[in-house]
Amino acid sequence: MEADVDVVVAPPFVYIDQVKKTLTDRVEISSQNSWVGKGGAFTGEISVEQLKDVGCTWVILGHSERRHVIGEDDQFIGKKAAYALTENLKVIACIGERLEEREAGKTFDVCFQQLKAYADNVPSWDNIVVAYEPVWAIGTGKVATPEQAQEVHVAVRDWLKKNVSVEVASKTRIIYGGSVNGSNCAELAKQEDIDGFLVGGASLKGPEFATIVNSVTLKKVAA
C-alpha cells in the first residue's frame, strides 16, 4: 500500500481487539458506532471510553443505516460526534441522501442539514473526516458517477467555507462511499474534491482493497 495514505478499518465491535492484534500500526482501527455520552446503564451500547481502551482511534457516526434503520436523528448524531471528539476519538462523519430525495432535487438540502447538525455540536473540525455516501449507492451496486460525486463534494466544501471557515473547508477531508470498488475507484479518485473513500464490501477482498487505497496516486497524476 502507498506509504502516504491513511488507512483505517472498522470491524464489528466483537472483532476489534482481534483485528487490532493482527494488523500493524500502519492501519488504524475504527469503531462502526459509539454511545452519545459517558457511561451509565445503556445495555448493548458501546462507550467511547471502552473503544479507546481496546485501541480504537476513530469512530464512524451518522451512517445511513444508523439514520434510516435505527432511527437516529441529525442532532443525536451531532451530539455523538461532539462527545467522541471531546474524548479524543477521531470521527468519520457520514452524510448522504436517499434516492427519493435525490430525485426530488433535495440532495444539497439533506446533506447541508446533516452537516449543520455536526457544526452545531462539535467543538472543532480538526479530527473530522466527512464521508458523503448517497444512500441509493450503498450496497446496491449503483455508484454515483465521478461527476455526481464531485458535484456534492464541492458543494459540501463550499458549505463549510460559508458556515464554518475557509480554513476548515480547505483542511477537512471529504471522502466518498457507496459501492466503491477496484474498477471505479480510479475515476473517482481523480476528482479534485474527493479526498478518499469509505469502502464497504470491497474492503473484504485484500488485493481489491489495496487497489482502492493506491488509487490516491491518480490524484497526484491529475494534479
N, C-alpha and C positions, 0 to 999 in steps of 0.2 A: 504494500500500500504506500502511496505517496507520503513522504515524511511530514509535509507541512499541512496535512488535512486533519482536522479534529474529528475523531471517530468515537461515537457514543452508542452503546447498545442498551436496550431496555427490555430485559427478560421479565417474565411474570414474577410476582413477589417471591414465590416459593423457591425460585431458582437463582435469585440474585446472588446469594452467598456462593453457590456452586460455580456460577459463571465468573464471578469476581476472582475466585481462586484459580480458575482455568486460564484466564486471559492475562496478558502482560499489562503493565501500566500504560502501554501505548493506547489502549482502548479504555475509555471511561464508562462508568456504569450509571444508568438512569433507571428510575422507577417509572411505571406507567401511570401512577397516580399518587396522591398523598392527602392526608386529612387537613382540615382547614385551620386547626389551632393546636394548642399544646395539650397533650394527654387527655385523660378522662375516660369515662366508660362508653366507648364507641365500638362495640363489638363488630369485628370484621373489617374495621378500618386500619390503615397503617399510618403511623405518625411520621412526620419529618425527622424527629429525633431517632426513631428506630431505623429509618432509611440511612441516615448518616452513620449510625452505629455499625451497619454492615457494609459500609464503603461506597454508598451512592454519592455522586456529586451533582447529579441532575435529576429533574422530575419532569415528566410530560403532563401538562394540565390543559383542560379545555378540549380534549379530543372529542371528535363528533359523537362517538358512542356514549361518552360521558354526558354530553349535552342532550342527545336525542333519544337515547335508550334509557339511561339512568335518570335523566331529567334535571341535571344541574343547570342552573341559570347563570347568566353572564356575571352578575355581582358575586355570586358564591365562588365562581371560578377566579374572579379577580382577587377575592379575599384569600383564597388558597395560594395564589401566586405571591401575594404580599407576605403571607406567613412563611412560605418556603424561602423567599429571598432574605427575609429578616433573620432566618436561621442559617443563612449561607449555603443554601441549596440553589443551584442554578436552574432556571426554568425554560423549558421549551413550551411556549405559549401558543396553543393552536387556535386558529380561526378558520372559517370557511362556510360557504353557503350550500343549501340543498338544491336539488335540481329545479324544483318549482320556483324557488327564489331566483335562480339564475334566469329561468325562462320568463319571469315577471320583471326582469331588469333590476332586481334588488341586490345584486351581488355586492356592490360597494356599500350600500346601506347596511347590510347584515355584517359585513366584515368590519366596518367602521364602528358599529355599535359594540361589537365584541372587543375591538381594540380599546374603545373608550372605557370599558369595564376594567381592563387591565390598568390603563392610565390613571383611572380614578383611585386605584387602590395601591399600586406598587410604590415602594419608597424610592426606587431608582431603576433605570433600564440597563445598568451596567452588566448584569448577569442574565439577561433575557435574550433568547432567540425566538423570533416569531416564525411559526410554521403555518403557511397557507395550505389548507387541504380542502379543495372542493369536495363536499360530501358525496356528490354524484360520481366521483372518480376513485373512491376508496374501496378497494377490493372488487371493483366491478369490471376491471379490465379496460375501462374507459380512462383516458388520460387527457387532461387539458392540453391543448396544443401549446407549443412553446410561446406563441403569441398571446394566447389567452392567459397563460400563467404570468408572463411578463407584464401584461396589462394590469393585473391585480397587484403584483409585487411593486410596481412603480407607484400605483395608487396608495398602497399601504405606506411606502416610504414618504410620499407626499403628505399623507395624513400625519405621520409622525413629525414631519418638518413643521407643519402648521399648528399642531396641537401639543407637541412636547417640546422639541427643539431641533434646530438644524444639526447640531452635533449628534443627538440620539438617532436622527434619521440616517445620518452618514455612517455611524458606527454599528447600528443594530443589524445583525444578520437576519435575512428573511429567507427561509428555506421552503421548498415545495414538497408536498406529499400528495399521494393519490395515484396508485398503480405505476410507480416509478420502477423501471427495470433496466436490464443491461442494454436493451435495444433502444429505449427512448431517452436515456439519461444524457447522451452526448448532446443532442439538440437543445434539451432543456438547460444544460449546464452552460451553454454559450450565451444565454440571455443575461443581459447586464445586471439585472436586479435579482437574479436567482443565485443565492449565496451557498446553496447546499440542498440536501434532500432529507426528508423524513420517510424512511423506506419501510414498507410493510413486508409482504410475503417474500420479496426478492432478497431480503436480508438473511433468509434461512438457507440460501444457496451460496456457499463460500465464494467460488470464483465470480459469480454474478455480482455479489455484494462488493467484491474488490473492484470490479469494473466500474460500478457506480461511484465508489469512493474516488477512484482515479480519474473520473471524468472531469474533475476540477482542472486538470491540465488543459482542457479545452478552453477554459476561461482565460488562461494565460496566453494561449494562441490567439484567441479572439481579440484580446487586448492589444 
